[in-house]
Amino acid sequence: MTTPQQIKDWIEASLPCEHVQVEGDGQHFEAVIVSGEFRGKTRIGQHQAVYQALGDHMQSDIHALSMKTLTPEDWQKSNG
């Protein structure tokens, strides 16, 4: 069974991140991902970057993933 920590590790291995938090029950996961790579990208582009970072795991290991993607600046505003 896939764990939230595995998903966090997979994202961080392929996408430079300032913060990644993943929670879930083994099938359905929620993630907050903060990366400078998201600057200038639409929300769809940001999500595509995460899907690309996860690669084949999205089809073989992860049943459902909802995510909130933020630039470091947006993250700072929401947690300032």
mmCIF file of the N, C-alpha and C atoms, coordinates in Angstrom:
data_MODEL
# 
_entry.id   MODEL 
# 
loop_
_atom_site.group_PDB 
_atom_site.id 
_atom_site.type_symbol 
_atom_site.label_atom_id 
_atom_site.label_alt_id 
_atom_site.label_comp_id 
_atom_site.label_asym_id 
_atom_site.label_entity_id 
_atom_site.label_seq_id 
_atom_site.pdbx_PDB_ins_code 
_atom_site.Cartn_x 
_atom_site.Cartn_y 
_atom_site.Cartn_z 
_atom_site.occupancy 
_atom_site.B_iso_or_equiv 
_atom_site.pdbx_formal_charge 
_atom_site.auth_seq_id 
_atom_site.auth_comp_id 
_atom_site.auth_asym_id 
_atom_site.auth_atom_id 
_atom_site.pdbx_PDB_model_num 
ATOM 1   N N  . MET A 1 1  ? 0.838  -1.186 0.000   1.00 0.00 ? 1  MET A N  1 
ATOM 2   C CA . MET A 1 1  ? 0.000  0.000  0.000   1.00 0.00 ? 1  MET A CA 1 
ATOM 3   C C  . MET A 1 1  ? 0.883  1.249  0.000   1.00 0.00 ? 1  MET A C  1 
ATOM 4   N N  . THR A 1 2  ? 0.510  2.202  -0.783  1.00 0.00 ? 2  THR A N  1 
ATOM 5   C CA . THR A 1 2  ? 1.255  3.457  -0.885  1.00 0.00 ? 2  THR A CA 1 
ATOM 6   C C  . THR A 1 2  ? 1.009  4.312  0.350   1.00 0.00 ? 2  THR A C  1 
ATOM 7   N N  . THR A 1 3  ? 2.068  4.931  0.850   1.00 0.00 ? 3  THR A N  1 
ATOM 8   C CA . THR A 1 3  ? 1.945  5.792  2.032   1.00 0.00 ? 3  THR A CA 1 
ATOM 9   C C  . THR A 1 3  ? 2.107  7.261  1.629   1.00 0.00 ? 3  THR A C  1 
ATOM 10  N N  . PRO A 1 4  ? 1.586  8.175  2.462   1.00 0.00 ? 4  PRO A N  1 
ATOM 11  C CA . PRO A 1 4  ? 1.804  9.596  2.201   1.00 0.00 ? 4  PRO A CA 1 
ATOM 12  C C  . PRO A 1 4  ? 3.291  9.947  2.109   1.00 0.00 ? 4  PRO A C  1 
ATOM 13  N N  . GLN A 1 5  ? 4.119  9.312  2.938   1.00 0.00 ? 5  GLN A N  1 
ATOM 14  C CA . GLN A 1 5  ? 5.565  9.592  2.915   1.00 0.00 ? 5  GLN A CA 1 
ATOM 15  C C  . GLN A 1 5  ? 6.177  9.208  1.577   1.00 0.00 ? 5  GLN A C  1 
ATOM 16  N N  . GLN A 1 6  ? 5.743  8.094  0.995   1.00 0.00 ? 6  GLN A N  1 
ATOM 17  C CA . GLN A 1 6  ? 6.262  7.689  -0.310  1.00 0.00 ? 6  GLN A CA 1 
ATOM 18  C C  . GLN A 1 6  ? 5.927  8.740  -1.366  1.00 0.00 ? 6  GLN A C  1 
ATOM 19  N N  . ILE A 1 7  ? 4.700  9.221  -1.362  1.00 0.00 ? 7  ILE A N  1 
ATOM 20  C CA . ILE A 1 7  ? 4.301  10.232 -2.344  1.00 0.00 ? 7  ILE A CA 1 
ATOM 21  C C  . ILE A 1 7  ? 5.122  11.500 -2.150  1.00 0.00 ? 7  ILE A C  1 
ATOM 22  N N  . LYS A 1 8  ? 5.297  11.908 -0.899  1.00 0.00 ? 8  LYS A N  1 
ATOM 23  C CA . LYS A 1 8  ? 6.125  13.084 -0.598  1.00 0.00 ? 8  LYS A CA 1 
ATOM 24  C C  . LYS A 1 8  ? 7.536  12.888 -1.149  1.00 0.00 ? 8  LYS A C  1 
ATOM 25  N N  . ASP A 1 9  ? 8.111  11.724 -0.902  1.00 0.00 ? 9  ASP A N  1 
ATOM 26  C CA . ASP A 1 9  ? 9.471  11.428 -1.371  1.00 0.00 ? 9  ASP A CA 1 
ATOM 27  C C  . ASP A 1 9  ? 9.543  11.452 -2.902  1.00 0.00 ? 9  ASP A C  1 
ATOM 28  N N  . TRP A 1 10 ? 8.547  10.874 -3.581  1.00 0.00 ? 10 TRP A N  1 
ATOM 29  C CA . TRP A 1 10 ? 8.540  10.842 -5.039  1.00 0.00 ? 10 TRP A CA 1 
ATOM 30  C C  . TRP A 1 10 ? 8.465  12.247 -5.613  1.00 0.00 ? 10 TRP A C  1 
ATOM 31  N N  . ILE A 1 11 ? 7.636  13.097 -5.014  1.00 0.00 ? 11 ILE A N  1 
ATOM 32  C CA . ILE A 1 11 ? 7.516  14.482 -5.500  1.00 0.00 ? 11 ILE A CA 1 
ATOM 33  C C  . ILE A 1 11 ? 8.837  15.214 -5.302  1.00 0.00 ? 11 ILE A C  1 
ATOM 34  N N  . GLU A 1 12 ? 9.389  15.112 -4.089  1.00 0.00 ? 12 GLU A N  1 
ATOM 35  C CA . GLU A 1 12 ? 10.626 15.847 -3.781  1.00 0.00 ? 12 GLU A CA 1 
ATOM 36  C C  . GLU A 1 12 ? 11.820 15.343 -4.589  1.00 0.00 ? 12 GLU A C  1 
ATOM 37  N N  . ALA A 1 13 ? 11.792 14.099 -5.022  1.00 0.00 ? 13 ALA A N  1 
ATOM 38  C CA . ALA A 1 13 ? 12.901 13.551 -5.800  1.00 0.00 ? 13 ALA A CA 1 
ATOM 39  C C  . ALA A 1 13 ? 12.951 14.130 -7.209  1.00 0.00 ? 13 ALA A C  1 
ATOM 40  N N  . SER A 1 14 ? 11.810 14.618 -7.713  1.00 0.00 ? 14 SER A N  1 
ATOM 41  C CA . SER A 1 14 ? 11.762 15.072 -9.107  1.00 0.00 ? 14 SER A CA 1 
ATOM 42  C C  . SER A 1 14 ? 11.376 16.536 -9.284  1.00 0.00 ? 14 SER A C  1 
ATOM 43  N N  . LEU A 1 15 ? 10.982 17.188 -8.204  1.00 0.00 ? 15 LEU A N  1 
ATOM 44  C CA . LEU A 1 15 ? 10.526 18.572 -8.304  1.00 0.00 ? 15 LEU A CA 1 
ATOM 45  C C  . LEU A 1 15 ? 11.122 19.356 -7.143  1.00 0.00 ? 15 LEU A C  1 
ATOM 46  N N  . PRO A 1 16 ? 11.884 20.416 -7.430  1.00 0.00 ? 16 PRO A N  1 
ATOM 47  C CA . PRO A 1 16 ? 12.442 21.215 -6.335  1.00 0.00 ? 16 PRO A CA 1 
ATOM 48  C C  . PRO A 1 16 ? 11.299 21.868 -5.547  1.00 0.00 ? 16 PRO A C  1 
ATOM 49  N N  . CYS A 1 17 ? 11.216 21.550 -4.265  1.00 0.00 ? 17 CYS A N  1 
ATOM 50  C CA . CYS A 1 17 ? 10.105 22.036 -3.438  1.00 0.00 ? 17 CYS A CA 1 
ATOM 51  C C  . CYS A 1 17 ? 10.627 22.701 -2.174  1.00 0.00 ? 17 CYS A C  1 
ATOM 52  N N  . GLU A 1 18 ? 9.878  23.686 -1.719  1.00 0.00 ? 18 GLU A N  1 
ATOM 53  C CA . GLU A 1 18 ? 10.180 24.307 -0.439  1.00 0.00 ? 18 GLU A CA 1 
ATOM 54  C C  . GLU A 1 18 ? 9.372  23.668 0.683   1.00 0.00 ? 18 GLU A C  1 
ATOM 55  N N  . HIS A 1 19 ? 8.233  23.083 0.307   1.00 0.00 ? 19 HIS A N  1 
ATOM 56  C CA . HIS A 1 19 ? 7.371  22.439 1.300   1.00 0.00 ? 19 HIS A CA 1 
ATOM 57  C C  . HIS A 1 19 ? 6.496  21.414 0.593   1.00 0.00 ? 19 HIS A C  1 
ATOM 58  N N  . VAL A 1 20 ? 6.378  20.236 1.171   1.00 0.00 ? 20 VAL A N  1 
ATOM 59  C CA . VAL A 1 20 ? 5.450  19.218 0.671   1.00 0.00 ? 20 VAL A CA 1 
ATOM 60  C C  . VAL A 1 20 ? 4.808  18.556 1.880   1.00 0.00 ? 20 VAL A C  1 
ATOM 61  N N  . GLN A 1 21 ? 3.500  18.527 1.879   1.00 0.00 ? 21 GLN A N  1 
ATOM 62  C CA . GLN A 1 21 ? 2.751  17.840 2.931   1.00 0.00 ? 21 GLN A CA 1 
ATOM 63  C C  . GLN A 1 21 ? 1.737  16.932 2.250   1.00 0.00 ? 21 GLN A C  1 
ATOM 64  N N  . VAL A 1 22 ? 1.749  15.656 2.598   1.00 0.00 ? 22 VAL A N  1 
ATOM 65  C CA . VAL A 1 22 ? 0.823  14.695 1.995   1.00 0.00 ? 22 VAL A CA 1 
ATOM 66  C C  . VAL A 1 22 ? 0.117  13.933 3.109   1.00 0.00 ? 22 VAL A C  1 
ATOM 67  N N  . GLU A 1 23 ? -1.184 13.827 2.983   1.00 0.00 ? 23 GLU A N  1 
ATOM 68  C CA . GLU A 1 23 ? -1.981 13.039 3.917   1.00 0.00 ? 23 GLU A CA 1 
ATOM 69  C C  . GLU A 1 23 ? -2.860 12.103 3.101   1.00 0.00 ? 23 GLU A C  1 
ATOM 70  N N  . GLY A 1 24 ? -3.223 10.978 3.697   1.00 0.00 ? 24 GLY A N  1 
ATOM 71  C CA . GLY A 1 24 ? -4.092 10.063 2.980   1.00 0.00 ? 24 GLY A CA 1 
ATOM 72  C C  . GLY A 1 24 ? -4.252 8.742  3.680   1.00 0.00 ? 24 GLY A C  1 
ATOM 73  N N  . ASP A 1 25 ? -5.117 7.909  3.093   1.00 0.00 ? 25 ASP A N  1 
ATOM 74  C CA . ASP A 1 25 ? -5.483 6.637  3.706   1.00 0.00 ? 25 ASP A CA 1 
ATOM 75  C C  . ASP A 1 25 ? -4.972 5.426  2.943   1.00 0.00 ? 25 ASP A C  1 
ATOM 76  N N  . GLY A 1 26 ? -4.068 5.636  2.011   1.00 0.00 ? 26 GLY A N  1 
ATOM 77  C CA . GLY A 1 26 ? -3.544 4.522  1.227   1.00 0.00 ? 26 GLY A CA 1 
ATOM 78  C C  . GLY A 1 26 ? -4.127 4.456  -0.170  1.00 0.00 ? 26 GLY A C  1 
ATOM 79  N N  . GLN A 1 27 ? -5.288 5.081  -0.377  1.00 0.00 ? 27 GLN A N  1 
ATOM 80  C CA . GLN A 1 27 ? -5.902 5.140  -1.701  1.00 0.00 ? 27 GLN A CA 1 
ATOM 81  C C  . GLN A 1 27 ? -6.162 6.567  -2.141  1.00 0.00 ? 27 GLN A C  1 
ATOM 82  N N  . HIS A 1 28 ? -6.678 7.374  -1.239  1.00 0.00 ? 28 HIS A N  1 
ATOM 83  C CA . HIS A 1 28 ? -6.993 8.781  -1.541  1.00 0.00 ? 28 HIS A CA 1 
ATOM 84  C C  . HIS A 1 28 ? -6.026 9.662  -0.764  1.00 0.00 ? 28 HIS A C  1 
ATOM 85  N N  . PHE A 1 29 ? -5.419 10.601 -1.485  1.00 0.00 ? 29 PHE A N  1 
ATOM 86  C CA . PHE A 1 29 ? -4.403 11.450 -0.878  1.00 0.00 ? 29 PHE A CA 1 
ATOM 87  C C  . PHE A 1 29 ? -4.687 12.918 -1.157  1.00 0.00 ? 29 PHE A C  1 
ATOM 88  N N  . GLU A 1 30 ? -4.240 13.766 -0.224  1.00 0.00 ? 30 GLU A N  1 
ATOM 89  C CA . GLU A 1 30 ? -4.295 15.215 -0.383  1.00 0.00 ? 30 GLU A CA 1 
ATOM 90  C C  . GLU A 1 30 ? -2.894 15.747 -0.167  1.00 0.00 ? 30 GLU A C  1 
ATOM 91  N N  . ALA A 1 31 ? -2.482 16.671 -1.030  1.00 0.00 ? 31 ALA A N  1 
ATOM 92  C CA . ALA A 1 31 ? -1.121 17.200 -0.935  1.00 0.00 ? 31 ALA A CA 1 
ATOM 93  C C  . ALA A 1 31 ? -1.130 18.720 -1.027  1.00 0.00 ? 31 ALA A C  1 
ATOM 94  N N  . VAL A 1 32 ? -0.226 19.340 -0.275  1.00 0.00 ? 32 VAL A N  1 
ATOM 95  C CA . VAL A 1 32 ? 0.093  20.761 -0.407  1.00 0.00 ? 32 VAL A CA 1 
ATOM 96  C C  . VAL A 1 32 ? 1.536  20.797 -0.872  1.00 0.00 ? 32 VAL A C  1 
ATOM 97  N N  . ILE A 1 33 ? 1.762  21.444 -2.015  1.00 0.00 ? 33 ILE A N  1 
ATOM 98  C CA . ILE A 1 33 ? 3.093  21.459 -2.613  1.00 0.00 ? 33 ILE A CA 1 
ATOM 99  C C  . ILE A 1 33 ? 3.481  22.901 -2.910  1.00 0.00 ? 33 ILE A C  1 
ATOM 100 N N  . VAL A 1 34 ? 4.632  23.317 -2.398  1.00 0.00 ? 34 VAL A N  1 
ATOM 101 C CA . VAL A 1 34 ? 5.139  24.668 -2.612  1.00 0.00 ? 34 VAL A CA 1 
ATOM 102 C C  . VAL A 1 34 ? 6.434  24.559 -3.395  1.00 0.00 ? 34 VAL A C  1 
ATOM 103 N N  . SER A 1 35 ? 6.471  25.195 -4.572  1.00 0.00 ? 35 SER A N  1 
ATOM 104 C CA . SER A 1 35 ? 7.663  25.113 -5.408  1.00 0.00 ? 35 SER A CA 1 
ATOM 105 C C  . SER A 1 35 ? 7.832  26.386 -6.230  1.00 0.00 ? 35 SER A C  1 
ATOM 106 N N  . GLY A 1 36 ? 9.052  26.829 -6.343  1.00 0.00 ? 36 GLY A N  1 
ATOM 107 C CA . GLY A 1 36 ? 9.379  27.944 -7.217  1.00 0.00 ? 36 GLY A CA 1 
ATOM 108 C C  . GLY A 1 36 ? 9.145  27.605 -8.681  1.00 0.00 ? 36 GLY A C  1 
ATOM 109 N N  . GLU A 1 37 ? 9.109  26.311 -9.000  1.00 0.00 ? 37 GLU A N  1 
ATOM 110 C CA . GLU A 1 37 ? 8.848  25.865 -10.373 1.00 0.00 ? 37 GLU A CA 1 
ATOM 111 C C  . GLU A 1 37 ? 7.444  26.253 -10.834 1.00 0.00 ? 37 GLU A C  1 
ATOM 112 N N  . PHE A 1 38 ? 6.571  26.584 -9.904  1.00 0.00 ? 38 PHE A N  1 
ATOM 113 C CA . PHE A 1 38 ? 5.190  26.926 -10.247 1.00 0.00 ? 38 PHE A CA 1 
ATOM 114 C C  . PHE A 1 38 ? 5.032  28.374 -10.707 1.00 0.00 ? 38 PHE A C  1 
ATOM 115 N N  . ARG A 1 39 ? 6.062  29.193 -10.503 1.00 0.00 ? 39 ARG A N  1 
ATOM 116 C CA . ARG A 1 39 ? 5.965  30.604 -10.900 1.00 0.00 ? 39 ARG A CA 1 
ATOM 117 C C  . ARG A 1 39 ? 5.664  30.728 -12.387 1.00 0.00 ? 39 ARG A C  1 
ATOM 118 N N  . GLY A 1 40 ? 4.673  31.548 -12.711 1.00 0.00 ? 40 GLY A N  1 
ATOM 119 C CA . GLY A 1 40 ? 4.331  31.815 -14.094 1.00 0.00 ? 40 GLY A CA 1 
ATOM 120 C C  . GLY A 1 40 ? 3.495  30.737 -14.760 1.00 0.00 ? 40 GLY A C  1 
ATOM 121 N N  . LYS A 1 41 ? 3.158  29.682 -14.021 1.00 0.00 ? 41 LYS A N  1 
ATOM 122 C CA . LYS A 1 41 ? 2.345  28.608 -14.591 1.00 0.00 ? 41 LYS A CA 1 
ATOM 123 C C  . LYS A 1 41 ? 0.906  28.741 -14.108 1.00 0.00 ? 41 LYS A C  1 
ATOM 124 N N  . THR A 1 42 ? -0.015 28.316 -14.962 1.00 0.00 ? 42 THR A N  1 
ATOM 125 C CA . THR A 1 42 ? -1.408 28.255 -14.543 1.00 0.00 ? 42 THR A CA 1 
ATOM 126 C C  . THR A 1 42 ? -1.557 27.135 -13.513 1.00 0.00 ? 42 THR A C  1 
ATOM 127 N N  . ARG A 1 43 ? -2.701 27.083 -12.856 1.00 0.00 ? 43 ARG A N  1 
ATOM 128 C CA . ARG A 1 43 ? -2.954 26.011 -11.896 1.00 0.00 ? 43 ARG A CA 1 
ATOM 129 C C  . ARG A 1 43 ? -2.849 24.645 -12.592 1.00 0.00 ? 43 ARG A C  1 
ATOM 130 N N  . ILE A 1 44 ? -3.365 24.572 -13.810 1.00 0.00 ? 44 ILE A N  1 
ATOM 131 C CA . ILE A 1 44 ? -3.270 23.316 -14.569 1.00 0.00 ? 44 ILE A CA 1 
ATOM 132 C C  . ILE A 1 44 ? -1.808 22.972 -14.843 1.00 0.00 ? 44 ILE A C  1 
ATOM 133 N N  . GLY A 1 45 ? -1.016 23.968 -15.220 1.00 0.00 ? 45 GLY A N  1 
ATOM 134 C CA . GLY A 1 45 ? 0.405  23.745 -15.468 1.00 0.00 ? 45 GLY A CA 1 
ATOM 135 C C  . GLY A 1 45 ? 1.141  23.298 -14.216 1.00 0.00 ? 45 GLY A C  1 
ATOM 136 N N  . GLN A 1 46 ? 0.753  23.849 -13.079 1.00 0.00 ? 46 GLN A N  1 
ATOM 137 C CA . GLN A 1 46 ? 1.360  23.449 -11.814 1.00 0.00 ? 46 GLN A CA 1 
ATOM 138 C C  . GLN A 1 46 ? 1.038  21.991 -11.498 1.00 0.00 ? 46 GLN A C  1 
ATOM 139 N N  . HIS A 1 47 ? -0.218 21.615 -11.688 1.00 0.00 ? 47 HIS A N  1 
ATOM 140 C CA . HIS A 1 47 ? -0.625 20.232 -11.421 1.00 0.00 ? 47 HIS A CA 1 
ATOM 141 C C  . HIS A 1 47 ? 0.057  19.272 -12.387 1.00 0.00 ? 47 HIS A C  1 
ATOM 142 N N  . GLN A 1 48 ? 0.205  19.696 -13.637 1.00 0.00 ? 48 GLN A N  1 
ATOM 143 C CA . GLN A 1 48 ? 0.900  18.854 -14.611 1.00 0.00 ? 48 GLN A CA 1 
ATOM 144 C C  . GLN A 1 48 ? 2.349  18.624 -14.202 1.00 0.00 ? 48 GLN A C  1 
ATOM 145 N N  . ALA A 1 49 ? 2.985  19.636 -13.609 1.00 0.00 ? 49 ALA A N  1 
ATOM 146 C CA . ALA A 1 49 ? 4.364  19.485 -13.145 1.00 0.00 ? 49 ALA A CA 1 
ATOM 147 C C  . ALA A 1 49 ? 4.443  18.433 -12.038 1.00 0.00 ? 49 ALA A C  1 
ATOM 148 N N  . VAL A 1 50 ? 3.444  18.407 -11.169 1.00 0.00 ? 50 VAL A N  1 
ATOM 149 C CA . VAL A 1 50 ? 3.420  17.399 -10.104 1.00 0.00 ? 50 VAL A CA 1 
ATOM 150 C C  . VAL A 1 50 ? 3.174  16.017 -10.697 1.00 0.00 ? 50 VAL A C  1 
ATOM 151 N N  . TYR A 1 51 ? 2.212  15.921 -11.622 1.00 0.00 ? 51 TYR A N  1 
ATOM 152 C CA . TYR A 1 51 ? 1.952  14.631 -12.270 1.00 0.00 ? 51 TYR A CA 1 
ATOM 153 C C  . TYR A 1 51 ? 3.209  14.107 -12.975 1.00 0.00 ? 51 TYR A C  1 
ATOM 154 N N  . GLN A 1 52 ? 3.943  15.023 -13.609 1.00 0.00 ? 52 GLN A N  1 
ATOM 155 C CA . GLN A 1 52 ? 5.177  14.629 -14.285 1.00 0.00 ? 52 GLN A CA 1 
ATOM 156 C C  . GLN A 1 52 ? 6.208  14.136 -13.265 1.00 0.00 ? 52 GLN A C  1 
ATOM 157 N N  . ALA A 1 53 ? 6.283  14.821 -12.123 1.00 0.00 ? 53 ALA A N  1 
ATOM 158 C CA . ALA A 1 53 ? 7.219  14.405 -11.076 1.00 0.00 ? 53 ALA A CA 1 
ATOM 159 C C  . ALA A 1 53 ? 6.868  13.012 -10.551 1.00 0.00 ? 53 ALA A C  1 
ATOM 160 N N  . LEU A 1 54 ? 5.576  12.711 -10.483 1.00 0.00 ? 54 LEU A N  1 
ATOM 161 C CA . LEU A 1 54 ? 5.139  11.405 -9.982  1.00 0.00 ? 54 LEU A CA 1 
ATOM 162 C C  . LEU A 1 54 ? 5.236  10.307 -11.039 1.00 0.00 ? 54 LEU A C  1 
ATOM 163 N N  . GLY A 1 55 ? 5.224  10.702 -12.301 1.00 0.00 ? 55 GLY A N  1 
ATOM 164 C CA . GLY A 1 55 ? 5.403  9.752  -13.395 1.00 0.00 ? 55 GLY A CA 1 
ATOM 165 C C  . GLY A 1 55 ? 4.454  8.562  -13.336 1.00 0.00 ? 55 GLY A C  1 
ATOM 166 N N  . ASP A 1 56 ? 5.010  7.378  -13.491 1.00 0.00 ? 56 ASP A N  1 
ATOM 167 C CA . ASP A 1 56 ? 4.216  6.152  -13.538 1.00 0.00 ? 56 ASP A CA 1 
ATOM 168 C C  . ASP A 1 56 ? 3.493  5.851  -12.228 1.00 0.00 ? 56 ASP A C  1 
ATOM 169 N N  . HIS A 1 57 ? 3.937  6.459  -11.133 1.00 0.00 ? 57 HIS A N  1 
ATOM 170 C CA . HIS A 1 57 ? 3.273  6.229  -9.847  1.00 0.00 ? 57 HIS A CA 1 
ATOM 171 C C  . HIS A 1 57 ? 1.804  6.659  -9.891  1.00 0.00 ? 57 HIS A C  1 
ATOM 172 N N  . MET A 1 58 ? 1.488  7.652  -10.727 1.00 0.00 ? 58 MET A N  1 
ATOM 173 C CA . MET A 1 58 ? 0.106  8.115  -10.821 1.00 0.00 ? 58 MET A CA 1 
ATOM 174 C C  . MET A 1 58 ? -0.806 7.022  -11.383 1.00 0.00 ? 58 MET A C  1 
ATOM 175 N N  . GLN A 1 59 ? -0.274 6.148  -12.170 1.00 0.00 ? 59 GLN A N  1 
ATOM 176 C CA . GLN A 1 59 ? -1.111 5.100  -12.764 1.00 0.00 ? 59 GLN A CA 1 
ATOM 177 C C  . GLN A 1 59 ? -1.038 3.786  -11.993 1.00 0.00 ? 59 GLN A C  1 
ATOM 178 N N  . SER A 1 60 ? 0.079  3.533  -11.321 1.00 0.00 ? 60 SER A N  1 
ATOM 179 C CA . SER A 1 60 ? 0.237  2.233  -10.680 1.00 0.00 ? 60 SER A CA 1 
ATOM 180 C C  . SER A 1 60 ? 0.079  2.260  -9.162  1.00 0.00 ? 60 SER A C  1 
ATOM 181 N N  . ASP A 1 61 ? 0.398  3.371  -8.499  1.00 0.00 ? 61 ASP A N  1 
ATOM 182 C CA . ASP A 1 61 ? 0.441  3.385  -7.037  1.00 0.00 ? 61 ASP A CA 1 
ATOM 183 C C  . ASP A 1 61 ? -0.557 4.336  -6.371  1.00 0.00 ? 61 ASP A C  1 
ATOM 184 N N  . ILE A 1 62 ? -1.054 5.316  -7.116  1.00 0.00 ? 62 ILE A N  1 
ATOM 185 C CA . ILE A 1 62 ? -1.907 6.347  -6.515  1.00 0.00 ? 62 ILE A CA 1 
ATOM 186 C C  . ILE A 1 62 ? -3.289 6.278  -7.147  1.00 0.00 ? 62 ILE A C  1 
ATOM 187 N N  . HIS A 1 63 ? -4.280 6.003  -6.321  1.00 0.00 ? 63 HIS A N  1 
ATOM 188 C CA . HIS A 1 63 ? -5.658 5.911  -6.828  1.00 0.00 ? 63 HIS A CA 1 
ATOM 189 C C  . HIS A 1 63 ? -6.238 7.304  -7.070  1.00 0.00 ? 63 HIS A C  1 
ATOM 190 N N  . ALA A 1 64 ? -6.089 8.193  -6.099  1.00 0.00 ? 64 ALA A N  1 
ATOM 191 C CA . ALA A 1 64 ? -6.635 9.548  -6.236  1.00 0.00 ? 64 ALA A CA 1 
ATOM 192 C C  . ALA A 1 64 ? -5.754 10.522 -5.468  1.00 0.00 ? 64 ALA A C  1 
ATOM 193 N N  . LEU A 1 65 ? -5.487 11.658 -6.100  1.00 0.00 ? 65 LEU A N  1 
ATOM 194 C CA . LEU A 1 65 ? -4.657 12.687 -5.480  1.00 0.00 ? 65 LEU A CA 1 
ATOM 195 C C  . LEU A 1 65 ? -5.281 14.050 -5.744  1.00 0.00 ? 65 LEU A C  1 
ATOM 196 N N  . SER A 1 66 ? -5.652 14.729 -4.664  1.00 0.00 ? 66 SER A N  1 
ATOM 197 C CA . SER A 1 66 ? -6.061 16.122 -4.807  1.00 0.00 ? 66 SER A CA 1 
ATOM 198 C C  . SER A 1 66 ? -4.903 16.958 -4.267  1.00 0.00 ? 66 SER A C  1 
ATOM 199 N N  . MET A 1 67 ? -4.665 18.084 -4.897  1.00 0.00 ? 67 MET A N  1 
ATOM 200 C CA . MET A 1 67 ? -3.510 18.872 -4.479  1.00 0.00 ? 67 MET A CA 1 
ATOM 201 C C  . MET A 1 67 ? -3.790 20.364 -4.498  1.00 0.00 ? 67 MET A C  1 
ATOM 202 N N  . LYS A 1 68 ? -3.068 21.033 -3.631  1.00 0.00 ? 68 LYS A N  1 
ATOM 203 C CA . LYS A 1 68 ? -3.042 22.491 -3.604  1.00 0.00 ? 68 LYS A CA 1 
ATOM 204 C C  . LYS A 1 68 ? -1.604 22.861 -3.923  1.00 0.00 ? 68 LYS A C  1 
ATOM 205 N N  . THR A 1 69 ? -1.407 23.592 -5.020  1.00 0.00 ? 69 THR A N  1 
ATOM 206 C CA . THR A 1 69 ? -0.061 23.994 -5.423  1.00 0.00 ? 69 THR A CA 1 
ATOM 207 C C  . THR A 1 69 ? 0.098  25.488 -5.222  1.00 0.00 ? 69 THR A C  1 
ATOM 208 N N  . LEU A 1 70 ? 1.243  25.875 -4.695  1.00 0.00 ? 70 LEU A N  1 
ATOM 209 C CA . LEU A 1 70 ? 1.518  27.276 -4.384  1.00 0.00 ? 70 LEU A CA 1 
ATOM 210 C C  . LEU A 1 70 ? 2.954  27.633 -4.742  1.00 0.00 ? 70 LEU A C  1 
ATOM 211 N N  . THR A 1 71 ? 3.145  28.876 -5.148  1.00 0.00 ? 71 THR A N  1 
ATOM 212 C CA . THR A 1 71 ? 4.504  29.396 -5.266  1.00 0.00 ? 71 THR A CA 1 
ATOM 213 C C  . THR A 1 71 ? 4.974  29.741 -3.848  1.00 0.00 ? 71 THR A C  1 
ATOM 214 N N  . PRO A 1 72 ? 6.269  29.894 -3.629  1.00 0.00 ? 72 PRO A N  1 
ATOM 215 C CA . PRO A 1 72 ? 6.741  30.287 -2.298  1.00 0.00 ? 72 PRO A CA 1 
ATOM 216 C C  . PRO A 1 72 ? 6.111  31.608 -1.833  1.00 0.00 ? 72 PRO A C  1 
ATOM 217 N N  . GLU A 1 73 ? 5.892  32.517 -2.764  1.00 0.00 ? 73 GLU A N  1 
ATOM 218 C CA . GLU A 1 73 ? 5.296  33.806 -2.400  1.00 0.00 ? 73 GLU A CA 1 
ATOM 219 C C  . GLU A 1 73 ? 3.846  33.632 -1.936  1.00 0.00 ? 73 GLU A C  1 
ATOM 220 N N  . ASP A 1 74 ? 3.091  32.805 -2.648  1.00 0.00 ? 74 ASP A N  1 
ATOM 221 C CA . ASP A 1 74 ? 1.710  32.545 -2.244  1.00 0.00 ? 74 ASP A CA 1 
ATOM 222 C C  . ASP A 1 74 ? 1.656  31.816 -0.905  1.00 0.00 ? 74 ASP A C  1 
ATOM 223 N N  . TRP A 1 75 ? 2.581  30.896 -0.698  1.00 0.00 ? 75 TRP A N  1 
ATOM 224 C CA . TRP A 1 75 ? 2.670  30.149 0.559   1.00 0.00 ? 75 TRP A CA 1 
ATOM 225 C C  . TRP A 1 75 ? 2.946  31.100 1.716   1.00 0.00 ? 75 TRP A C  1 
ATOM 226 N N  . GLN A 1 76 ? 3.865  32.046 1.487   1.00 0.00 ? 76 GLN A N  1 
ATOM 227 C CA . GLN A 1 76 ? 4.214  33.000 2.539   1.00 0.00 ? 76 GLN A CA 1 
ATOM 228 C C  . GLN A 1 76 ? 3.010  33.884 2.889   1.00 0.00 ? 76 GLN A C  1 
ATOM 229 N N  . LYS A 1 77 ? 2.267  34.306 1.866   1.00 0.00 ? 77 LYS A N  1 
ATOM 230 C CA . LYS A 1 77 ? 1.074  35.127 2.099   1.00 0.00 ? 77 LYS A CA 1 
ATOM 231 C C  . LYS A 1 77 ? 0.015  34.377 2.912   1.00 0.00 ? 77 LYS A C  1 
ATOM 232 N N  . SER A 1 78 ? -0.173 33.101 2.600   1.00 0.00 ? 78 SER A N  1 
ATOM 233 C CA . SER A 1 78 ? -1.220 32.341 3.274   1.00 0.00 ? 78 SER A CA 1 
ATOM 234 C C  . SER A 1 78 ? -0.797 31.880 4.654   1.00 0.00 ? 78 SER A C  1 
ATOM 235 N N  . ASN A 1 79 ? 0.493  31.901 4.945   1.00 0.00 ? 79 ASN A N  1 
ATOM 236 C CA . ASN A 1 79 ? 0.981  31.463 6.252   1.00 0.00 ? 79 ASN A CA 1 
ATOM 237 C C  . ASN A 1 79 ? 1.736  32.559 6.999   1.00 0.00 ? 79 ASN A C  1 
ATOM 238 N N  . GLY A 1 80 ? 1.618  33.776 6.490   1.00 0.00 ? 80 GLY A N  1 
ATOM 239 C CA . GLY A 1 80 ? 2.359  34.873 7.093   1.00 0.00 ? 80 GLY A CA 1 
ATOM 240 C C  . GLY A 1 80 ? 1.721  35.363 8.299   1.00 0.00 ? 80 GLY A C  1 
# 
